[in-house]
Amino acid sequence: MSAFLRRFRAVWSRREPLGPVDGQLHIRRMGLRDLSAVVALEKATFAAPWRSGAYSRAVADPHHNFFVAEIDGRLVGYGGLWVEENRAHIAKIAVREGHRRRGIGMAMLQHLLDHARRLGLSEAYLEVRRGNLAAQDMYRRAGFRFERVQANAYSNDGEDALIFVLRGLLDLRSPSAMES
């Protein structure tokens, strides 16, 4: 099989990343100036997007845990978590269409997990659409394990959510800590 055909099959099957990003990836706290770009990316990414007010409230909270990823000053992704007792609820991760499968989502996830560790949280969890195989693969590579199905979780289409959990965030031997 030719190298071109192998590359095409790998990209088509989503098993191989497209390659590293061009430019320097920078992750920082989300601010008010980011809201319009975040909301636009939210609408382009999710079938049931959050309203801009949800992000406005998150940014207004002095303890907010939402971050943006930039390359050369241009917003290419964002993510955030909520603190629930001793757990981090990974609420959102989104990457701009032309920048997906280049490690930005994983960088954002690792940033969120590191942030959760700094907050002293011992566990992280998230929900992902049953049909979002690329995200499920990324979460598994980061050490998350499937825990259960939440039936009919998405009100816009009734799709199930899969709940993934990563325990032992503060344990130096946890899978995500070993990859850092």
C-alpha positions in Angstrom: 0.0 0.0 0.0 1.3 3.4 -0.9 2.2 6.0 1.8 -0.5 8.3 0.4 -3.1 5.6 0.8 -2.0 4.7 4.3 -2.1 8.4 5.3 -5.5 8.8 3.7 -6.9 5.7 5.5 -5.4 6.9 8.8 -6.9 10.4 8.5 -10.2 9.0 7.3 -10.5 6.5 10.2 -9.4 9.3 12.7 -6.8 7.1 14.2 -3.8 9.3 13.5 -3.5 13.0 14.3 -3.1 15.4 11.4 0.1 16.8 13.0 1.2 19.5 15.4 -0.2 22.9 15.3 1.5 25.7 13.3 2.6 28.4 15.8 2.7 28.4 19.6 -0.2 27.1 21.6 -1.0 29.3 24.6 -3.7 28.5 27.1 -5.0 31.2 29.4 -8.1 32.1 31.5 -11.2 33.0 29.5 -12.0 36.7 29.8 -14.9 39.0 28.8 -13.0 39.8 25.5 -13.2 36.2 24.5 -17.0 35.8 24.8 -18.0 36.5 21.2 -15.4 34.1 19.8 -16.3 31.4 22.4 -20.0 31.7 21.7 -19.4 31.5 17.9 -17.2 28.4 18.3 -19.8 26.9 20.7 -22.6 27.4 18.1 -20.4 25.9 15.3 -19.4 22.9 17.5 -22.4 21.7 19.5 -25.9 20.7 18.5 -27.3 22.2 21.7 -25.0 25.2 22.4 -24.9 27.1 25.6 -26.2 30.6 25.5 -23.8 33.5 25.9 -25.2 34.3 29.3 -23.7 31.0 30.7 -20.2 32.1 29.7 -20.8 35.6 30.9 -21.7 34.3 34.3 -18.8 31.9 34.3 -16.3 34.7 33.5 -17.9 37.0 36.1 -17.3 34.5 38.9 -13.9 35.2 40.4 -13.4 31.4 40.8 -14.2 30.5 37.3 -12.4 27.6 35.7 -12.8 28.3 32.0 -9.8 28.7 29.6 -9.1 29.5 26.0 -6.5 28.1 23.7 -4.8 30.5 21.2 -2.4 30.2 18.4 -0.8 33.5 17.3 -3.4 35.4 19.3 -6.3 33.7 17.6 -8.8 31.6 19.7 -8.7 28.0 18.5 -10.4 26.3 21.4 -11.7 26.5 24.9 -12.6 24.4 27.9 -13.8 24.5 31.4 -14.7 22.7 34.5 -16.9 23.1 37.5 -15.9 22.2 41.0 -18.3 19.7 42.7 -17.1 18.8 46.2 -13.8 17.0 45.6 -14.5 16.4 41.9 -13.9 18.3 38.7 -16.8 18.2 36.3 -15.2 18.7 32.8 -18.0 20.8 31.4 -16.8 21.7 27.9 -13.9 21.3 25.5 -14.2 22.6 22.0 -11.6 23.1 19.2 -12.1 25.1 16.0 -12.8 22.8 13.0 -9.6 23.5 11.1 -7.5 22.8 14.2 -8.9 19.5 15.3 -6.8 16.3 15.7 -3.6 18.3 16.3 -3.4 17.9 20.0 -5.2 21.0 21.1 -8.1 19.2 22.7 -5.7 16.9 24.6 -3.6 20.0 25.7 -6.8 21.7 26.9 -7.9 18.5 28.8 -4.4 18.2 30.4 -4.6 21.8 31.4 -8.0 21.3 33.0 -6.7 18.2 34.9 -3.6 20.1 36.1 -5.9 23.0 37.2 -8.1 20.5 39.1 -5.0 19.1 40.8 -3.9 22.6 41.8 -7.4 23.0 43.4 -6.8 19.8 45.3 -9.5 17.8 43.5 -9.1 14.0 43.6 -11.4 13.0 40.7 -12.6 14.2 37.3 -15.6 13.2 35.3 -17.4 14.2 32.1 -20.2 13.2 29.9 -19.7 12.7 26.1 -22.2 11.8 23.4 -22.4 8.1 22.5 -21.6 9.0 18.9 -18.6 11.2 19.6 -16.0 8.5 19.1 -13.0 10.9 18.6 -13.6 12.5 22.0 -14.1 9.1 23.7 -10.8 8.0 22.3 -9.1 11.2 23.6 -10.6 10.7 27.1 -9.5 7.1 27.3 -5.9 8.1 26.2 -5.9 10.6 29.1 -6.8 7.8 31.6 -10.5 8.2 31.9 -12.6 5.1 32.2 -16.2 4.5 31.1 -18.5 4.3 34.1 -22.1 4.3 32.9 -24.7 5.4 30.4 -27.0 8.3 31.0 -29.9 7.5 28.7 -31.5 10.2 26.6 -29.2 12.9 28.1 -29.4 15.4 25.2 -32.7 17.0 25.0 -32.3 18.2 21.4 -32.1 14.7 20.0 -32.3 12.2 22.8 -28.8 10.8 22.3 -27.3 8.9 25.3 -24.3 10.3 27.2 -21.5 8.1 28.3 -20.0 9.1 31.7 -16.3 8.8 32.0 -14.3 9.1 35.3 -10.7 9.6 36.1 -9.9 8.8 39.8 -6.7 9.4 41.6 -5.9 12.9 40.2 -3.7 13.6 43.2 -2.0 10.2 43.0 1.4 10.6 41.3 0.9 7.2 39.7 -2.4 8.1 38.0 -2.3 7.6 34.2 -2.7 11.3 33.4 0.1 12.3 35.9 2.5 9.9 34.3 1.9 11.4 30.8 2.5 15.0 32.0 
